Structures are given as C-alpha cells and as structure tokens.
Amino acid sequence: MVENYHVIEEKEILHELTAGLLSELRRLMRQQHVKRSEQPTHALTKFYNELMDFHESILGNHFNTIKDMDEANEIYRHEKSELANLKEQYHG
C-alpha cells in the first residue's frame, strides 16, 4: 500500500512539472506567433501535441508502479531537454 501512495504522489508531482513545461512551450509558441490550429505541422505544434499526450497519460492507468514511474520520469527528462533545445533554436 505504501508503494501505491508513493506512485500517486510521484504522478501528481510529475503532472505538475509537465504542466510547467507546457506553459513554457505555450509562451515560446506565442513569441514565435505559432498557432496550433493554423500551423498543425509546425515543429512547435507537433512537440506541443506530444507533450500534451504525455501530460494527459500521467494520471491515467499507464504509470502504476515504481518501475513505470522511472519510465515516466525518463520521458519527462527527455521532454524537458527537447524543450530546452527548441528554446535555444528559436531564441538563438
């Protein structure tokens, strides 16, 4: 039972951290005048959709164990790194 509590707690934290990445990405998209509905094939739009899918999956049934959360945390680290790369690319 303790493991389940820790998984739930980690899921909630990861969900909030990912929301922060989404916020940063939306800010970058505004600065670059990228509108998801008008530019569905733009790299920022594609990344936004990928990140949103991950964000929505965190609280679902996909990540249920400590091992699953290790995977989710690795995905988060990758997405955070990708966002940093995009910010560098668009801001030079």
C-alpha positions as CSV (number, residue, x, y, z in Angstrom):
1,M,0.0,0.0,0.0
2,V,2.8,2.4,0.8
3,E,4.2,1.9,-2.8
4,N,0.8,2.9,-4.2
5,Y,0.9,6.1,-2.2
6,H,4.4,6.9,-3.5
7,V,3.4,6.3,-7.0
8,I,0.3,8.5,-6.7
9,E,2.4,11.2,-5.1
10,E,5.1,11.0,-7.9
11,K,2.3,11.0,-10.5
12,E,0.9,14.2,-9.1
13,I,4.3,15.9,-8.9
14,L,5.2,14.8,-12.5
15,H,1.9,16.0,-13.7
16,E,2.5,19.5,-12.3
17,L,6.1,19.6,-13.6
18,T,4.8,18.7,-17.1
19,A,2.2,21.4,-16.8
20,G,5.1,23.8,-16.3
21,L,6.8,22.6,-19.5
22,L,3.5,23.1,-21.4
23,S,3.3,26.6,-20.0
24,E,6.9,27.4,-21.2
25,L,6.1,25.9,-24.6
26,R,2.9,27.9,-25.0
27,R,5.0,31.1,-24.1
28,L,7.5,30.1,-26.8
29,M,4.8,29.5,-29.3
30,R,3.2,32.9,-28.6
31,Q,6.6,34.6,-29.0
32,Q,7.1,32.8,-32.4
33,H,3.5,33.5,-33.4
34,V,2.7,29.8,-33.8
35,K,-0.9,28.9,-33.6
36,R,-1.7,25.2,-33.3
37,S,-4.9,25.4,-35.2
38,E,-3.4,27.2,-38.1
39,Q,0.0,25.5,-38.2
40,P,-0.5,21.8,-37.3
41,T,2.7,20.7,-38.9
42,H,5.0,23.3,-37.3
43,A,7.7,21.7,-35.1
44,L,6.4,23.5,-32.0
45,T,2.9,22.3,-32.6
46,K,4.0,18.8,-33.0
47,F,6.0,18.9,-29.9
48,Y,3.1,20.5,-28.0
49,N,0.8,17.7,-29.1
50,E,3.4,15.1,-28.0
51,L,3.9,16.8,-24.6
52,M,0.2,17.2,-24.1
53,D,-0.3,13.4,-24.8
54,F,2.3,12.6,-22.2
55,H,0.8,15.1,-19.7
56,E,-2.7,13.5,-20.1
57,S,-1.3,10.0,-19.7
58,I,0.5,10.7,-16.4
59,L,-2.7,10.5,-14.2
60,G,-4.2,7.7,-16.2
61,N,-3.6,3.9,-15.9
62,H,-0.4,3.7,-17.8
63,F,2.0,4.5,-15.0
64,N,1.1,2.4,-11.9
65,T,4.3,1.1,-10.4
66,I,7.6,2.5,-9.3
67,K,9.2,1.0,-12.4
68,D,6.5,2.7,-14.6
69,M,7.3,6.0,-12.8
70,D,11.0,5.6,-13.6
71,E,10.0,5.3,-17.2
72,A,7.7,8.4,-16.9
73,N,10.5,10.4,-15.2
74,E,12.8,9.5,-18.1
75,I,10.2,10.7,-20.6
76,Y,9.9,13.9,-18.6
77,R,13.7,14.5,-18.6
78,H,13.7,13.9,-22.4
79,E,10.8,16.3,-23.0
80,K,12.4,18.9,-20.8
81,S,15.7,18.6,-22.7
82,E,13.8,18.8,-26.0
83,L,12.1,22.0,-24.9
84,A,15.5,23.5,-23.9
85,N,16.8,22.6,-27.4
86,L,13.7,24.2,-29.0
87,K,14.1,27.4,-26.9
88,E,17.7,27.6,-28.0
89,Q,16.8,27.0,-31.6
90,Y,14.2,29.7,-31.7
91,H,15.9,32.2,-29.4
92,G,19.5,31.6,-30.6
